[in-house]
Amino acid sequence: MKKVLIVFLTILIETGLLWAISVLIRWDLMEFLFLGGVVLFAIPWLFLYSSTHNQNVHNASIRGITGQDTGGVKQFQFRFSPIMVGLVLFMVLSLCLTVFYYYDYF
């Protein structure tokens, strides 16, 4: 139940944030919804990827300079936390809404 609430709150906060940004820059929310969702999903994903990459570079440089084994290189694995599930679900729903809204143009 707690995870479902976190997913719902993530979708609600993301919708509110995108609505506030669309009002601030005076764009229609439907024009901004899907791409804004992709950007908000990319921010934590890139942060997680970057931290894994930086740790791998650090471990490889220590091994190259000193020869000490510092844990080796770890493969980046994307994990679905409730927040990430909310972000992905928001992207899917916003894509469906965008396609439905602009259906006449397809």
Backbone as a printed PyTorch tensor [residue, N CA C, xyz], in Angstrom:
tensor([[[  0.8210,  -1.1910,   0.0000],
         [  0.0000,   0.0000,   0.0000],
         [  0.8690,   1.2610,   0.0000]],

        [[  1.9670,   1.2200,   0.7430],
         [  2.8500,   2.3760,   0.8140],
         [  3.4950,   2.6560,  -0.5420]],

        [[  3.8660,   1.5910,  -1.2690],
         [  4.4950,   1.7710,  -2.5780],
         [  3.5140,   2.3390,  -3.5910]],

        [[  2.2680,   1.9130,  -3.5250],
         [  1.2350,   2.4380,  -4.4280],
         [  1.0160,   3.9220,  -4.1580]],

        [[  1.0330,   4.3030,  -2.8890],
         [  0.8890,   5.7110,  -2.5330],
         [  2.0640,   6.5320,  -3.0510]],

        [[  3.2720,   5.9890,  -2.9660],
         [  4.4540,   6.6940,  -3.4790],
         [  4.3590,   6.8620,  -4.9930]],

        [[  3.9200,   5.8190,  -5.6990],
         [  3.7460,   5.9040,  -7.1590],
         [  2.7140,   6.9720,  -7.5020]],

        [[  1.5880,   6.9610,  -6.8020],
         [  0.5300,   7.9460,  -7.0610],
         [  1.0060,   9.3610,  -6.7650]],

        [[  1.7070,   9.5460,  -5.6520],
         [  2.2180,  10.8780,  -5.3180],
         [  3.2660,  11.3530,  -6.3210]],

        [[  4.0720,  10.4290,  -6.8330],
         [  5.0570,  10.7930,  -7.8510],
         [  4.3610,  11.3170,  -9.1050]],

        [[  3.3260,  10.6230,  -9.5390],
         [  2.5710,  11.0610, -10.7170],
         [  1.9040,  12.4070, -10.4540]],

        [[  1.3540,  12.5780,  -9.2710],
         [  0.6790,  13.8240,  -8.9240],
         [  1.6600,  14.9950,  -8.8560]],

        [[  2.8060,  14.7890,  -8.2360],
         [  3.8180,  15.8450,  -8.1380],
         [  4.3750,  16.1850,  -9.5110]],

        [[  4.6160,  15.1650, -10.3330],
         [  5.1380,  15.4170, -11.6770],
         [  4.1310,  16.1910, -12.5180]],

        [[  2.8620,  15.8580, -12.3950],
         [  1.8320,  16.5960, -13.1240],
         [  1.7760,  18.0500, -12.6720]],

        [[  1.8160,  18.2620, -11.3700],
         [  1.7940,  19.6270, -10.8500],
         [  3.0110,  20.4310, -11.2660]],

        [[  4.1670,  19.7980, -11.2460],
         [  5.3920,  20.4830, -11.6450],
         [  5.3550,  20.8650, -13.1250]],

        [[  4.9220,  19.9450, -13.9660],
         [  4.8450,  20.2450, -15.4000],
         [  3.7730,  21.2900, -15.6940]],

        [[  2.6740,  21.2390, -14.9530],
         [  1.6430,  22.2550, -15.1420],
         [  2.1800,  23.6200, -14.7580]],

        [[  2.8940,  23.7150, -13.6320],
         [  3.4490,  25.0030, -13.1940],
         [  4.4650,  25.5370, -14.2050]],

        [[  5.2790,  24.6640, -14.7450],
         [  6.2650,  25.0910, -15.7450],
         [  5.5640,  25.5420, -17.0170]],

        [[  4.5100,  24.8190, -17.4250],
         [  3.7990,  25.2130, -18.6440],
         [  3.0900,  26.5500, -18.4660]],

        [[  2.5820,  26.8300, -17.2750],
         [  1.9660,  28.1340, -17.0090],
         [  3.0340,  29.2170, -17.0030]],

        [[  4.1880,  28.9120, -16.4330],
         [  5.2680,  29.8860, -16.3340],
         [  5.7940,  30.3030, -17.7150]],

        [[  5.9310,  29.3310, -18.6200],
         [  6.4520,  29.6600, -19.9520],
         [  5.3400,  29.8710, -20.9830]],

        [[  4.0940,  29.8180, -20.5200],
         [  2.9040,  30.1030, -21.3430],
         [  2.7680,  29.1620, -22.5320]],

        [[  2.9270,  27.8710, -22.2630],
         [  2.6640,  26.8400, -23.2650],
         [  1.4510,  26.0450, -22.8290]],

        [[  0.8250,  25.3960, -23.7910],
         [ -0.2720,  24.4900, -23.4890],
         [  0.3000,  23.2410, -22.8120]],

        [[ -0.3710,  22.7450, -21.7970],
         [  0.1250,  21.5840, -21.0500],
         [  0.2700,  20.3540, -21.9460]],

        [[ -0.6220,  20.1960, -22.8920],
         [ -0.5540,  19.0190, -23.7690],
         [  0.6810,  19.0470, -24.6630]],

        [[  1.1580,  20.2130, -25.0040],
         [  2.3670,  20.3040, -25.8160],
         [  3.6170,  19.9880, -25.0050]],

        [[  3.5350,  20.1160, -23.7270],
         [  4.6770,  20.0010, -22.8410],
         [  4.6830,  18.6990, -22.0410]],

        [[  3.5670,  17.9900, -22.0250],
         [  3.3580,  16.8700, -21.1100],
         [  4.3180,  15.7120, -21.3520]],

        [[  4.3680,  15.1750, -22.5530],
         [  5.1860,  13.9820, -22.7910],
         [  6.6770,  14.2910, -22.7150]],

        [[  7.1200,  15.3380, -23.3720],
         [  8.5490,  15.6560, -23.3560],
         [  9.0170,  16.0620, -21.9640]],

        [[  8.1730,  16.7410, -21.2200],
         [  8.5080,  17.0640, -19.8350],
         [  8.6250,  15.8160, -18.9840]],

        [[  7.7540,  14.8330, -19.2250],
         [  7.8420,  13.5590, -18.5110],
         [  9.1200,  12.8060, -18.8310]],

        [[  9.5330,  12.8550, -20.0940],
         [ 10.7840,  12.2010, -20.4890],
         [ 11.9770,  12.8770, -19.8160]],

        [[ 11.9600,  14.2000, -19.7690],
         [ 13.0540,  14.9340, -19.1330],
         [ 13.1080,  14.6280, -17.6370]],

        [[ 11.9520,  14.6150, -16.9780],
         [ 11.9370,  14.3270, -15.5460],
         [ 12.3180,  12.8820, -15.2430]],

        [[ 12.1200,  11.9720, -16.1770],
         [ 12.5960,  10.5960, -16.0080],
         [ 14.0950,  10.5130, -16.2550]],

        [[ 14.5920,  11.2860, -17.2010],
         [ 16.0110,  11.2190, -17.5690],
         [ 16.9230,  11.7570, -16.4750]],

        [[ 16.4630,  12.7100, -15.7000],
         [ 17.3110,  13.3090, -14.6700],
         [ 17.7710,  12.2830, -13.6450]],

        [[ 16.8860,  11.5300, -12.9760],
         [ 17.4040,  10.5410, -12.0160],
         [ 18.1220,   9.3770, -12.6890]],

        [[ 17.6730,   8.9940, -13.9030],
         [ 18.3430,   7.9000, -14.5890],
         [ 19.7820,   8.2660, -14.9220]],

        [[ 19.9980,   9.4660, -15.4350],
         [ 21.3570,   9.9060, -15.7580],
         [ 22.2090,  10.0650, -14.5090]],

        [[ 21.6160,  10.5090, -13.4060],
         [ 22.3620,  10.6190, -12.1560],
         [ 22.8290,   9.2450, -11.6820]],

        [[ 21.9440,   8.2490, -11.7220],
         [ 22.3220,   6.8870, -11.3110],
         [ 23.3810,   6.3020, -12.2370]],

        [[ 23.2320,   6.5270, -13.5350],
         [ 24.2130,   6.0330, -14.4890],
         [ 25.5600,   6.7170, -14.2930]],

        [[ 25.5380,   8.0180, -14.0700],
         [ 26.7740,   8.7750, -13.8960],
         [ 27.5180,   8.3560, -12.6350]],

        [[ 26.7940,   8.1050, -11.5530],
         [ 27.4700,   7.7010, -10.3210],
         [ 28.1250,   6.3310, -10.4850]],

        [[ 27.4900,   5.4030, -11.1820],
         [ 28.0940,   4.0950, -11.4460],
         [ 29.3140,   4.2540, -12.3470]],

        [[ 29.2050,   5.0780, -13.3610],
         [ 30.3210,   5.3080, -14.2770],
         [ 31.5170,   5.9330, -13.5550]],

        [[ 31.2500,   6.9360, -12.7260],
         [ 32.3360,   7.5880, -12.0000],
         [ 33.0280,   6.6250, -11.0440]],

        [[ 32.2650,   5.7670, -10.3810],
         [ 32.8630,   4.7820,  -9.4860],
         [ 33.7210,   3.7830, -10.2720]],

        [[ 33.2710,   3.3840, -11.4440],
         [ 34.0500,   2.4640, -12.2760],
         [ 35.3490,   3.1140, -12.7550]],

        [[ 35.2870,   4.3840, -13.1400],
         [ 36.4920,   5.0920, -13.5700],
         [ 37.4650,   5.2110, -12.4060]],

        [[ 36.9560,   5.5170, -11.2280],
         [ 37.8060,   5.6320, -10.0480],
         [ 38.4830,   4.2990,  -9.7220]],

        [[ 37.7080,   3.2190,  -9.7300],
         [ 38.2700,   1.8920,  -9.4460],
         [ 39.3070,   1.4910, -10.4960]],

        [[ 39.0310,   1.7840, -11.7610],
         [ 39.9730,   1.4200, -12.8180],
         [ 41.2570,   2.2370, -12.7260]],

        [[ 41.1510,   3.5180, -12.3720],
         [ 42.3640,   4.3300, -12.2680],
         [ 43.2170,   3.9150, -11.0740]],

        [[ 42.6010,   3.5720,  -9.9740],
         [ 43.3810,   3.0860,  -8.8230],
         [ 44.0530,   1.7630,  -9.1600]],

        [[ 43.3380,   0.8950,  -9.8400],
         [ 43.9370,  -0.3860, -10.2260],
         [ 45.0840,  -0.1770, -11.2120]],

        [[ 44.9280,   0.7650, -12.1370],
         [ 45.9750,   1.0320, -13.1150],
         [ 47.2030,   1.6710, -12.5100]],

        [[ 47.0160,   2.5380, -11.5270],
         [ 48.1420,   3.2520, -10.9290],
         [ 48.8410,   2.4080,  -9.8690]],

        [[ 48.0580,   1.8030,  -8.9590],
         [ 48.6600,   1.0950,  -7.8250],
         [ 48.6480,  -0.4120,  -7.9590]],

        [[ 47.7740,  -0.9270,  -8.7900],
         [ 47.6550,  -2.3770,  -8.9270],
         [ 46.7470,  -3.0010,  -7.8830]],

        [[ 46.1680,  -2.2140,  -6.9890],
         [ 45.2750,  -2.7350,  -5.9540],
         [ 43.8920,  -2.9950,  -6.5360]],

        [[ 43.2770,  -4.0810,  -6.0840],
         [ 41.9230,  -4.4020,  -6.5140],
         [ 40.9470,  -3.6570,  -5.6070]],

        [[ 40.2060,  -2.7150,  -6.1600],
         [ 39.2960,  -1.8850,  -5.3690],
         [ 37.8340,  -2.2460,  -5.5930]],

        [[ 37.5670,  -3.4160,  -6.0570],
         [ 36.1830,  -3.8200,  -6.2510],
         [ 35.8190,  -4.0820,  -7.6900]],

        [[ 36.6510,  -3.7090,  -8.6130],
         [ 36.3870,  -4.0040, -10.0180],
         [ 35.3460,  -3.0950, -10.6300]],

        [[ 35.0280,  -3.3950, -11.8580],
         [ 34.0630,  -2.6200, -12.6240],
         [ 32.6910,  -3.2670, -12.4560]],

        [[ 31.6990,  -2.4520, -12.1350],
         [ 30.3320,  -2.9480, -11.9390],
         [ 29.4660,  -2.5050, -13.1090]],

        [[ 28.6230,  -3.3890, -13.5510],
         [ 27.6990,  -3.0890, -14.6370],
         [ 26.5340,  -2.2590, -14.0920]],

        [[ 26.1300,  -1.2440, -14.8510],
         [ 24.9820,  -0.4330, -14.4460],
         [ 23.7080,  -1.2450, -14.6220]],

        [[ 22.9260,  -1.3420, -13.5650],
         [ 21.6490,  -2.0400, -13.6180],
         [ 20.5650,  -1.0770, -13.1500]],

        [[ 19.6080,  -0.8730, -13.9980],
         [ 18.5030,   0.0220, -13.6760],
         [ 17.5520,  -0.6950, -12.7320]],

        [[ 17.2470,  -0.0730, -11.6130],
         [ 16.3390,  -0.6610, -10.6270],
         [ 15.0640,   0.1620, -10.5780]],

        [[ 13.9510,  -0.5310, -10.5180],
         [ 12.6530,   0.1320, -10.4820],
         [ 12.2190,   0.3400,  -9.0390]],

        [[ 12.4680,   1.5320,  -8.5260],
         [ 11.9320,   1.9270,  -7.2310],
         [ 10.5110,   2.4450,  -7.4670]],

        [[  9.7350,   2.6400,  -6.4170],
         [  8.3720,   3.1680,  -6.6280],
         [  8.3620,   4.5320,  -7.3210]],

        [[  9.3630,   5.3470,  -7.0730],
         [  9.4280,   6.6450,  -7.7340],
         [  9.6810,   6.4700,  -9.2280]],

        [[ 10.5950,   5.5820,  -9.5870],
         [ 10.8810,   5.3400, -11.0020],
         [  9.6810,   4.7090, -11.7080]],

        [[  8.9550,   3.8490, -11.0050],
         [  7.7370,   3.2720, -11.5880],
         [  6.7250,   4.3810, -11.8500]],

        [[  6.6090,   5.3270, -10.9210],
         [  5.7080,   6.4620, -11.1220],
         [  6.1180,   7.3110, -12.3080]],

        [[  7.4270,   7.5240, -12.4720],
         [  7.9010,   8.3110, -13.6110],
         [  7.6390,   7.6010, -14.9350]],

        [[  7.8730,   6.3000, -14.9780],
         [  7.6270,   5.5280, -16.2060],
         [  6.1320,   5.4780, -16.5010]],

        [[  5.3260,   5.2610, -15.4740],
         [  3.8740,   5.2180, -15.6620],
         [  3.3540,   6.5700, -16.1520]],

        [[  3.9180,   7.6520, -15.6310],
         [  3.5220,   8.9750, -16.0990],
         [  3.8860,   9.1590, -17.5660]],

        [[  5.0610,   8.6950, -17.9710],
         [  5.4590,   8.8190, -19.3800],
         [  4.5020,   8.0510, -20.2830]],

        [[  4.1320,   6.8450, -19.8830],
         [  3.2250,   6.0390, -20.7000],
         [  1.8500,   6.7010, -20.7870]],

        [[  1.3430,   7.1520, -19.6480],
         [  0.0350,   7.8090, -19.6550],
         [  0.0580,   9.1170, -20.4500]],

        [[  1.1350,   9.8810, -20.3200],
         [  1.2020,  11.1330, -21.0680],
         [  1.3600,  10.8780, -22.5630]],

        [[  2.0490,   9.8130, -22.9440],
         [  2.1350,   9.4580, -24.3650],
         [  0.7570,   9.0810, -24.8980]],

        [[  0.0070,   8.3020, -24.1370],
         [ -1.3430,   7.9310, -24.5610],
         [ -2.2460,   9.1600, -24.6770]],

        [[ -2.1660,  10.0610, -23.7000],
         [ -2.9680,  11.2840, -23.7610],
         [ -2.5730,  12.1630, -24.9390]],

        [[ -1.2830,  12.2470, -25.2210],
         [ -0.8130,  13.0720, -26.3340],
         [ -1.2750,  12.4960, -27.6640]],

        [[ -1.1700,  11.1820, -27.8230],
         [ -1.6310,  10.5420, -29.0640],
         [ -3.1330,  10.7180, -29.2190]],

        [[ -3.8870,  10.5500, -28.1340],
         [ -5.3380,  10.7310, -28.1980],
         [ -5.6940,  12.1840, -28.5190]],

        [[ -4.9780,  13.1310, -27.9370],
         [ -5.2660,  14.5490, -28.1530],
         [ -4.9680,  14.9790, -29.5900]],

        [[ -3.8610,  14.4720, -30.1290],
         [ -3.4530,  14.8410, -31.4890],
         [ -3.7980,  13.7600, -32.5160]],

        [[ -4.7680,  12.9250, -32.2430],
         [ -5.1460,  11.8230, -33.1240],
         [ -5.5500,  12.3120, -34.5140]],

        [[ -6.2100,  13.4430, -34.5930],
         [ -6.6600,  13.9690, -35.8970],
         [ -5.5070,  14.3230, -36.8160]],

        [[ -4.3320,  14.5690, -36.2680],
         [ -3.1670,  14.9600, -37.0840],
         [ -2.3560,  13.7700, -37.5880]],

        [[ -2.6840,  12.5840, -37.1020],
         [ -1.9010,  11.4030, -37.5210],
         [ -2.4460,  10.8350, -38.8060]]])
